[in-house]
Amino acid sequence: MKKIEAIIRKSKFSAVKRALHDVGVNFFSYWDVTGLGNEKKGSVYRGVSYSTSDIQRRYLSIVVNDDFEEITIKTIIEAARSGEVGDGKIFVSDIKDCYRIRTGEKGSQTLK
């Protein structure tokens, strides 16, 4: 099993959610995060330029069986990419085990 963590633009979340659903990834957690990165945001108010280095993003945490790893990553990249600095990052790590609380089942079948 793999844990796929993605940090994406908030504006791309709906497209990513739909795309993941279309390929069969129907369960994941997400939350809003603020971070720092290479993207530089700024604004002008009454002729004065203000720089804001905090960037609003959405963080997705997805656990999939090994055979879903590549399609999940490919789907996120295709749906979240704008081609601009600040599109985000994807991190992949191994999951040792998984348990379904309701039944006590253990292993990869708990993700189905």
C-alpha positions as CSV (number, residue, x, y, z in Angstrom):
1,M,0.0,0.0,0.0
2,K,1.1,3.6,-0.7
3,K,0.3,6.9,0.9
4,I,0.1,9.6,-1.6
5,E,0.2,13.2,-0.2
6,A,-0.4,16.0,-2.7
7,I,-0.3,19.7,-2.1
8,I,-2.2,21.5,-4.9
9,R,-3.8,24.8,-5.8
10,K,-7.2,25.3,-4.2
11,S,-8.6,26.3,-7.5
12,K,-7.7,22.9,-9.0
13,F,-9.3,20.8,-6.2
14,S,-12.6,20.2,-7.9
15,A,-11.0,19.0,-11.1
16,V,-8.6,16.7,-9.1
17,K,-11.5,15.3,-7.0
18,R,-13.6,14.6,-10.2
19,A,-10.6,13.0,-11.9
20,L,-9.7,10.8,-9.0
21,H,-13.3,9.7,-8.7
22,D,-13.3,8.8,-12.5
23,V,-10.4,6.5,-12.0
24,G,-11.8,4.8,-8.9
25,V,-10.2,6.6,-6.1
26,N,-13.2,7.4,-4.0
27,F,-11.9,8.0,-0.5
28,F,-9.3,10.5,0.7
29,S,-8.9,13.2,3.3
30,Y,-8.1,16.8,2.5
31,W,-7.7,20.1,4.3
32,D,-6.7,23.6,3.7
33,V,-3.0,24.5,4.4
34,T,-0.8,27.6,4.2
35,G,2.8,27.3,3.2
36,L,5.8,28.9,1.6
37,G,7.2,28.0,-1.8
38,N,8.8,29.3,-5.0
39,E,5.6,31.2,-6.0
40,K,5.6,34.8,-5.1
41,K,2.3,36.5,-4.7
42,G,1.8,40.1,-4.5
43,S,-0.9,42.8,-4.6
44,V,-1.2,46.5,-5.1
45,Y,-3.5,48.5,-2.9
46,R,-3.8,52.3,-3.6
47,G,-0.6,52.3,-5.6
48,V,1.5,50.5,-2.9
49,S,2.8,47.0,-3.7
50,Y,2.5,44.4,-1.0
51,S,4.2,41.1,-1.0
52,T,2.5,38.1,0.5
53,S,4.7,35.0,0.9
54,D,2.0,32.8,2.5
55,I,0.3,30.6,-0.2
56,Q,-3.1,29.0,0.3
57,R,-3.2,25.3,-0.9
58,R,-5.2,22.2,-0.4
59,Y,-3.5,19.1,1.1
60,L,-4.7,15.6,0.0
61,S,-3.9,12.4,1.8
62,I,-4.7,9.3,-0.2
63,V,-3.9,5.6,0.7
64,V,-4.1,3.2,-2.3
65,N,-3.1,-0.3,-3.0
66,D,0.2,-0.6,-4.9
67,D,-1.6,-1.3,-8.2
68,F,-3.3,2.1,-8.0
69,E,-0.2,4.2,-7.2
70,E,0.8,5.2,-10.8
71,I,-2.8,6.0,-12.0
72,T,-3.4,8.1,-8.9
73,I,-0.2,10.1,-9.4
74,K,-0.8,10.5,-13.1
75,T,-4.4,11.6,-12.5
76,I,-3.4,14.2,-9.9
77,I,-0.6,15.6,-12.2
78,E,-2.9,15.9,-15.2
79,A,-5.8,17.5,-13.3
80,A,-3.7,19.9,-11.1
81,R,-1.2,21.1,-13.6
82,S,-1.5,24.7,-14.9
83,G,2.1,24.9,-16.1
84,E,2.9,27.8,-13.7
85,V,5.1,28.0,-10.7
86,G,3.2,26.9,-7.6
87,D,1.3,23.9,-9.1
88,G,2.3,21.8,-6.0
89,K,4.1,18.6,-5.0
90,I,3.3,14.9,-4.6
91,F,4.9,12.8,-2.0
92,V,4.7,9.0,-1.9
93,S,5.5,6.7,1.1
94,D,5.0,3.1,2.0
95,I,2.2,2.0,4.3
96,K,3.0,-1.0,6.5
97,D,-0.5,-2.0,7.2
98,C,-4.1,-1.0,7.4
99,Y,-7.1,-2.0,9.6
100,R,-10.8,-1.5,9.1
101,I,-12.1,-0.5,12.5
102,R,-15.7,-1.7,11.9
103,T,-14.7,-5.3,11.2
104,G,-11.1,-5.7,12.4
105,E,-10.0,-6.7,8.9
106,K,-6.3,-6.2,8.1
107,G,-4.4,-5.5,4.9
108,S,-5.0,-4.2,1.4
109,Q,-8.7,-5.5,1.2
110,T,-9.6,-2.8,3.7
111,L,-9.1,-0.2,1.0
112,K,-11.9,-1.6,-1.2
